[in-house]
Amino acid sequence: MNFRPAVCAALLCAGALSSAPPVSADPTDDSFLGALADYGININNPATAISMARAVCAGFDNNQNSNVVAMKVMKDTTLSAKQAGYFVGVSISAYCPQYKGKTDDSFDWLNPGPPLQ
């Protein structure tokens, strides 16, 4: 009997299973990560992104203004100002909705006006 094809098939299946990305069991985390991906923000480490989102909420819990929170996101990542603003907004929506609509005027720099003509 030749067991080689069966062994190869078993190894291929095991390799496919071990290389599959982990599935998050938390729908909030999945929505948060999906929103970032939809906006074009690539996440290499989902756990780090989720941790940073929770840090955004902690910043608001500590009465930091929106500008400080967004600048911290920019400092800790390679995100642009616009992406950092989006990250802060999605973080609020996902993990601390009590801050929706409560960002201060310092956040306006993240929303540039229409292009000058």
VMD Tcl script that draws the C-alpha trace (Angstrom):
set ca {
  {0.00 0.00 0.00}
  {1.14 3.50 -0.75}
  {0.37 5.91 2.11}
  {2.21 8.85 0.59}
  {-0.86 10.52 -1.07}
  {-2.89 10.18 2.14}
  {-0.10 11.64 4.24}
  {0.37 14.55 1.81}
  {-3.35 15.28 1.86}
  {-3.41 15.24 5.65}
  {-0.44 17.60 5.84}
  {-2.01 19.98 3.33}
  {-5.24 20.08 5.33}
  {-3.37 20.68 8.58}
  {-1.34 23.45 6.95}
  {-4.45 25.15 5.63}
  {-6.09 25.06 9.04}
  {-3.04 26.39 10.85}
  {-2.61 29.28 8.43}
  {-6.25 30.41 8.56}
  {-6.74 33.72 10.36}
  {-8.32 33.47 13.79}
  {-11.99 34.25 13.89}
  {-13.06 36.76 16.48}
  {-15.99 35.67 18.58}
  {-16.88 39.25 19.51}
  {-19.25 40.98 17.06}
  {-18.16 44.42 18.31}
  {-14.53 43.65 17.52}
  {-15.52 42.25 14.12}
  {-17.54 45.38 13.29}
  {-14.72 47.66 14.41}
  {-12.10 45.81 12.35}
  {-14.47 45.62 9.38}
  {-15.08 49.37 9.48}
  {-11.35 50.03 9.45}
  {-10.85 47.64 6.54}
  {-13.74 49.22 4.62}
  {-12.03 52.61 5.00}
  {-8.75 51.16 3.71}
  {-6.92 51.03 7.02}
  {-4.87 47.84 6.98}
  {-4.53 46.16 10.35}
  {-1.58 43.84 10.86}
  {-2.45 42.99 14.44}
  {-6.17 43.08 15.27}
  {-5.53 42.72 19.01}
  {-3.34 45.82 18.99}
  {-5.93 47.81 17.05}
  {-8.66 46.79 19.49}
  {-6.41 47.70 22.42}
  {-5.73 51.11 20.88}
  {-9.45 51.66 20.36}
  {-10.04 50.97 24.02}
  {-7.22 53.41 24.83}
  {-9.09 56.03 22.78}
  {-12.07 55.53 25.08}
  {-9.83 55.70 28.13}
  {-8.53 59.04 26.87}
  {-12.08 60.38 26.70}
  {-12.78 58.86 30.13}
  {-9.83 60.93 31.40}
  {-11.31 64.11 29.86}
  {-8.68 64.38 27.12}
  {-9.85 66.46 24.19}
  {-10.31 64.96 20.75}
  {-7.16 66.56 19.43}
  {-4.98 64.90 22.06}
  {-6.60 61.51 21.50}
  {-6.19 61.70 17.71}
  {-2.60 62.91 17.99}
  {-1.80 59.96 20.26}
  {-3.24 57.58 17.65}
  {-1.07 59.24 14.99}
  {2.01 59.05 17.23}
  {1.49 55.36 17.96}
  {0.72 54.33 14.38}
  {1.53 55.24 10.80}
  {-1.99 56.61 10.23}
  {-2.51 59.97 8.58}
  {-4.49 62.68 10.37}
  {-7.61 61.76 8.42}
  {-7.18 58.05 9.17}
  {-6.52 58.79 12.86}
  {-9.71 60.83 13.00}
  {-11.63 57.97 11.43}
  {-10.00 55.53 13.86}
  {-11.11 57.69 16.80}
  {-14.64 57.93 15.42}
  {-14.94 54.19 14.84}
  {-13.44 53.52 18.27}
  {-16.11 55.72 19.86}
  {-18.87 54.03 17.86}
  {-17.69 50.56 18.78}
  {-16.40 50.80 22.34}
  {-17.61 54.01 23.98}
  {-20.78 55.22 22.28}
  {-21.47 57.49 25.25}
  {-18.99 59.90 23.59}
  {-20.79 60.02 20.22}
  {-21.35 63.65 19.32}
  {-19.25 64.84 22.24}
  {-15.98 65.49 20.47}
  {-14.80 69.05 20.97}
  {-14.00 71.74 18.43}
  {-10.33 70.83 18.47}
  {-11.29 67.86 16.31}
  {-12.14 70.15 13.38}
  {-8.60 70.02 11.99}
  {-9.31 66.43 10.99}
  {-12.16 67.48 8.71}
  {-10.69 69.83 6.12}
  {-13.10 71.92 4.14}
  {-13.69 71.61 0.43}
  {-10.67 72.11 -1.82}
  {-9.95 75.69 -2.76}
  {-10.61 76.56 -6.37}
}
mol new
graphics top color blue
foreach p $ca { graphics top sphere $p radius 0.5 }
foreach p [lrange $ca 0 end-1] q [lrange $ca 1 end] { graphics top cylinder $p $q radius 0.2 }
display resetview
